[in-house]
């Protein structure tokens, strides 16, 4: 959960919510230097929240929906227990 507790990583997940995006499309929305944006993308990729694929010179990122679904299920169970 620490992985997605960081605001820029949450923003990346929101950007990727509807479709794949290349780094060149993600960077402007983050307002971060390229090295920091790359770091956040790597953290999300290492935690299996996103995956990447190369198409020529561009790297495209997409959500790993199975991981996102697992987190949503876990959160739902947690908040259901509290009631």
LUMGUTI-167770 format. One record per atom (N, C-alpha, C): residue number from 1; residue in three letters; atom name; z, x, y. Coordinates in steps of 0.1 Angstrom, whole numbers, plus 5000, padded with zeros to 4 digits. Atoms other than C-alpha are relative to their C-alpha. Layout:
BEGIN
NODE   seq   type   atom      z      x      y
NODE   NUM    ALA     CA      Z      X      Y
...
This chain:
BEGIN
NODE   seq   type   atom      z      x      y
NODE     1    UNK      N   5000   5008   4988
NODE     1    UNK     CA   5000   5000   5000
NODE     1    UNK      C   5000   5009   5013
NODE     2    UNK      N   5000   4992   4988
NODE     2    UNK     CA   5005   5029   5024
NODE     2    UNK      C   4986   5003   5004
NODE     3    UNK      N   5014   4997   4997
NODE     3    UNK     CA   4968   5036   5022
NODE     3    UNK      C   4994   4989   5010
NODE     4    UNK      N   5005   5010   4991
NODE     4    UNK     CA   4960   5003   5039
NODE     4    UNK      C   5009   4996   5011
NODE     5    UNK      N   4990   5003   4989
NODE     5    UNK     CA   4990   5003   5062
NODE     5    UNK      C   4995   5006   5013
NODE     6    UNK      N   5004   4993   4988
NODE     6    UNK     CA   4971   5025   5087
NODE     6    UNK      C   4989   4991   5006
NODE     7    UNK      N   5008   5010   4993
NODE     7    UNK     CA   4952   5005   5114
NODE     7    UNK      C   4985   5004   4999
NODE     8    UNK      N   5014   4996   5001
NODE     8    UNK     CA   4919   5025   5112
NODE     8    UNK      C   4994   4997   4986
NODE     9    UNK      N   5005   5003   5014
NODE     9    UNK     CA   4917   5021   5074
NODE     9    UNK      C   4998   4985   4999
NODE    10    UNK      N   5001   5015   5000
NODE    10    UNK     CA   4923   4983   5078
NODE    10    UNK      C   4987   4996   5007
NODE    11    UNK      N   5012   5003   4992
NODE    11    UNK     CA   4895   4983   5104
NODE    11    UNK      C   4988   5003   4991
NODE    12    UNK      N   5011   4996   5009
NODE    12    UNK     CA   4872   5001   5079
NODE    12    UNK      C   4998   4989   4990
NODE    13    UNK      N   5001   5010   5011
NODE    13    UNK     CA   4880   4975   5052
NODE    13    UNK      C   4994   4987   5006
NODE    14    UNK      N   5006   5012   4994
NODE    14    UNK     CA   4872   4947   5077
NODE    14    UNK      C   4985   5001   5003
NODE    15    UNK      N   5014   4997   4997
NODE    15    UNK     CA   4839   4963   5087
NODE    15    UNK      C   4992   4998   4987
NODE    16    UNK      N   5007   5001   5013
NODE    16    UNK     CA   4829   4965   5050
NODE    16    UNK      C   5001   4987   4993
NODE    17    UNK      N   4997   5013   5006
NODE    17    UNK     CA   4841   4930   5043
NODE    17    UNK      C   4987   4992   4995
NODE    18    UNK      N   5012   5008   5003
NODE    18    UNK     CA   4806   4914   5044
NODE    18    UNK      C   4988   5007   4994
NODE    19    UNK      N   5012   4993   5005
NODE    19    UNK     CA   4782   4942   5035
NODE    19    UNK      C   5003   5015   5001
NODE    20    UNK      N   4999   4986   5000
NODE    20    UNK     CA   4777   4979   5029
NODE    20    UNK      C   4996   5005   5014
NODE    21    UNK      N   5004   4994   4987
NODE    21    UNK     CA   4775   5001   5060
NODE    21    UNK      C   5000   5015   4999
NODE    22    UNK      N   5001   4985   4999
NODE    22    UNK     CA   4765   5037   5067
NODE    22    UNK      C   5011   5005   5010
NODE    23    UNK      N   4990   4994   4991
NODE    23    UNK     CA   4789   5061   5084
NODE    23    UNK      C   4996   4998   5015
NODE    24    UNK      N   5005   5001   4987
NODE    24    UNK     CA   4767   5059   5115
NODE    24    UNK      C   5003   4986   5006
NODE    25    UNK      N   4996   5014   4996
NODE    25    UNK     CA   4776   5021   5117
NODE    25    UNK      C   5015   4999   5001
NODE    26    UNK      N   4985   5001   5000
NODE    26    UNK     CA   4813   5026   5110
NODE    26    UNK      C   5006   5008   5012
NODE    27    UNK      N   4994   4991   4989
NODE    27    UNK     CA   4820   5054   5135
NODE    27    UNK      C   5002   4994   5013
NODE    28    UNK      N   4998   5006   4987
NODE    28    UNK     CA   4814   5035   5167
NODE    28    UNK      C   5011   4990   5001
NODE    29    UNK      N   4989   5011   5000
NODE    29    UNK     CA   4838   5007   5157
NODE    29    UNK      C   5014   5006   5000
NODE    30    UNK      N   4987   4994   5002
NODE    30    UNK     CA   4866   5032   5150
NODE    30    UNK      C   5005   5007   5013
NODE    31    UNK      N   4997   4993   4988
NODE    31    UNK     CA   4865   5051   5183
NODE    31    UNK      C   5009   5012   4996
NODE    32    UNK      N   4993   4988   5005
NODE    32    UNK     CA   4876   5083   5164
NODE    32    UNK      C   4990   5011   4999
NODE    33    UNK      N   5009   4989   5003
NODE    33    UNK     CA   4862   5117   5161
NODE    33    UNK      C   4995   4999   4986
NODE    34    UNK      N   5006   5001   5013
NODE    34    UNK     CA   4839   5121   5131
NODE    34    UNK      C   5009   5005   4989
NODE    35    UNK      N   4992   4994   5010
NODE    35    UNK     CA   4863   5143   5112
NODE    35    UNK      C   5012   4991   4996
NODE    36    UNK      N   4989   5009   5004
NODE    36    UNK     CA   4891   5118   5114
NODE    36    UNK      C   4995   4987   4993
NODE    37    UNK      N   5006   5011   5007
NODE    37    UNK     CA   4869   5089   5104
NODE    37    UNK      C   4996   5004   4986
NODE    38    UNK      N   5003   4996   5014
NODE    38    UNK     CA   4857   5109   5074
NODE    38    UNK      C   5013   5001   4992
NODE    39    UNK      N   4987   4999   5007
NODE    39    UNK     CA   4893   5116   5065
NODE    39    UNK      C   5005   4986   4995
NODE    40    UNK      N   4996   5014   5004
NODE    40    UNK     CA   4901   5078   5065
NODE    40    UNK      C   4991   4995   4989
NODE    41    UNK      N   5009   5004   5010
NODE    41    UNK     CA   4870   5071   5045
NODE    41    UNK      C   5003   5006   4986
NODE    42    UNK      N   4997   4993   5013
NODE    42    UNK     CA   4880   5097   5019
NODE    42    UNK      C   5013   4995   4994
NODE    43    UNK      N   4987   5006   5005
NODE    43    UNK     CA   4916   5083   5016
NODE    43    UNK      C   4997   4987   4994
NODE    44    UNK      N   5003   5014   5006
NODE    44    UNK     CA   4902   5048   5010
NODE    44    UNK      C   4992   5002   4987
NODE    45    UNK      N   5009   4998   5012
NODE    45    UNK     CA   4876   5062   4985
NODE    45    UNK      C   5009   5005   4989
NODE    46    UNK      N   4991   4994   5010
NODE    46    UNK     CA   4903   5083   4967
NODE    46    UNK      C   5009   4989   4994
NODE    47    UNK      N   4991   5010   5005
NODE    47    UNK     CA   4925   5052   4964
NODE    47    UNK      C   4992   4988   4994
NODE    48    UNK      N   5009   5010   5007
NODE    48    UNK     CA   4895   5032   4950
NODE    48    UNK      C   4998   4987   5008
NODE    49    UNK      N   5002   5012   4992
NODE    49    UNK     CA   4894   5007   4979
NODE    49    UNK      C   4985   4999   5004
NODE    50    UNK      N   5014   5000   4997
NODE    50    UNK     CA   4858   5017   4987
NODE    50    UNK      C   4993   5010   4991
NODE    51    UNK      N   5009   4991   5008
NODE    51    UNK     CA   4829   5034   4970
NODE    51    UNK      C   4989   5004   5010
NODE    52    UNK      N   5010   4995   4991
NODE    52    UNK     CA   4801   5054   4985
NODE    52    UNK      C   4987   5003   4991
NODE    53    UNK      N   5013   4996   5006
NODE    53    UNK     CA   4764   5060   4977
NODE    53    UNK      C   4991   5006   5010
NODE    54    UNK      N   5009   4993   4991
NODE    54    UNK     CA   4739   5083   4992
NODE    54    UNK      C   4986   4994   4999
NODE    55    UNK      N   5014   5005   5000
NODE    55    UNK     CA   4705   5070   5003
NODE    55    UNK      C   4993   5010   5010
NODE    56    UNK      N   5006   4990   4991
NODE    56    UNK     CA   4685   5100   5017
NODE    56    UNK      C   5011   5008   5006
NODE    57    UNK      N   4990   4992   4992
NODE    57    UNK     CA   4705   5116   5045
NODE    57    UNK      C   5013   4991   5002
NODE    58    UNK      N   4989   5008   4996
NODE    58    UNK     CA   4728   5086   5049
NODE    58    UNK      C   5009   4997   4988
NODE    59    UNK      N   4990   5004   5010
NODE    59    UNK     CA   4760   5077   5030
NODE    59    UNK      C   5005   4986   5004
NODE    60    UNK      N   4996   5014   4998
NODE    60    UNK     CA   4767   5040   5026
NODE    60    UNK      C   5013   4998   4993
NODE    61    UNK      N   4987   5004   5006
NODE    61    UNK     CA   4802   5026   5019
NODE    61    UNK      C   5000   4985   4998
NODE    62    UNK      N   4998   5014   5003
NODE    62    UNK     CA   4811   4994   5003
NODE    62    UNK      C   5014   4998   4994
NODE    63    UNK      N   4987   5003   5005
NODE    63    UNK     CA   4843   4976   4993
NODE    63    UNK      C   5000   5000   4985
NODE    64    UNK      N   4999   5001   5015
NODE    64    UNK     CA   4855   4979   4957
NODE    64    UNK      C   5008   4987   4999
NODE    65    UNK      N   4994   5013   5000
NODE    65    UNK     CA   4862   4942   4953
NODE    65    UNK      C   5011   4998   4989
NODE    66    UNK      N   4990   5002   5010
NODE    66    UNK     CA   4882   4945   4921
NODE    66    UNK      C   5013   5006   5004
NODE    67    UNK      N   4987   4994   4995
NODE    67    UNK     CA   4908   4968   4938
NODE    67    UNK      C   5005   4990   5011
NODE    68    UNK      N   4996   5009   4989
NODE    68    UNK     CA   4909   4944   4968
NODE    68    UNK      C   5007   4988   4994
NODE    69    UNK      N   4995   5011   5007
NODE    69    UNK     CA   4914   4915   4944
NODE    69    UNK      C   5014   5002   4994
NODE    70    UNK      N   4987   4996   5006
NODE    70    UNK     CA   4943   4933   4926
NODE    70    UNK      C   5011   5000   5011
NODE    71    UNK      N   4991   5000   4990
NODE    71    UNK     CA   4960   4939   4959
NODE    71    UNK      C   5004   4986   5005
NODE    72    UNK      N   4997   5014   4996
NODE    72    UNK     CA   4957   4903   4970
NODE    72    UNK      C   5008   4993   4990
NODE    73    UNK      N   4992   5007   5010
NODE    73    UNK     CA   4970   4891   4937
NODE    73    UNK      C   5015   5005   5000
NODE    74    UNK      N   4986   4994   5000
NODE    74    UNK     CA   5000   4915   4939
NODE    74    UNK      C   5008   4995   5013
NODE    75    UNK      N   4993   5005   4988
NODE    75    UNK     CA   5008   4904   4975
NODE    75    UNK      C   5003   4985   4998
NODE    76    UNK      N   4997   5015   5002
NODE    76    UNK     CA   5005   4867   4965
NODE    76    UNK      C   5012   4999   4991
NODE    77    UNK      N   4989   5001   5009
NODE    77    UNK     CA   5029   4873   4936
NODE    77    UNK      C   5013   5004   5007
NODE    78    UNK      N   4988   4996   4992
NODE    78    UNK     CA   5053   4891   4959
NODE    78    UNK      C   5005   4990   5009
NODE    79    UNK      N   4995   5011   4991
NODE    79    UNK     CA   5054   4864   4985
NODE    79    UNK      C   5004   4987   4994
NODE    80    UNK      N   4996   5012   5008
NODE    80    UNK     CA   5056   4837   4959
NODE    80    UNK      C   5014   5001   4995
NODE    81    UNK      N   4987   4997   5005
NODE    81    UNK     CA   5087   4853   4945
NODE    81    UNK      C   5011   4998   5010
NODE    82    UNK      N   4990   5001   4989
NODE    82    UNK     CA   5104   4853   4979
NODE    82    UNK      C   5004   4986   5003
NODE    83    UNK      N   4997   5014   4996
NODE    83    UNK     CA   5103   4815   4982
NODE    83    UNK      C   5011   4994   4992
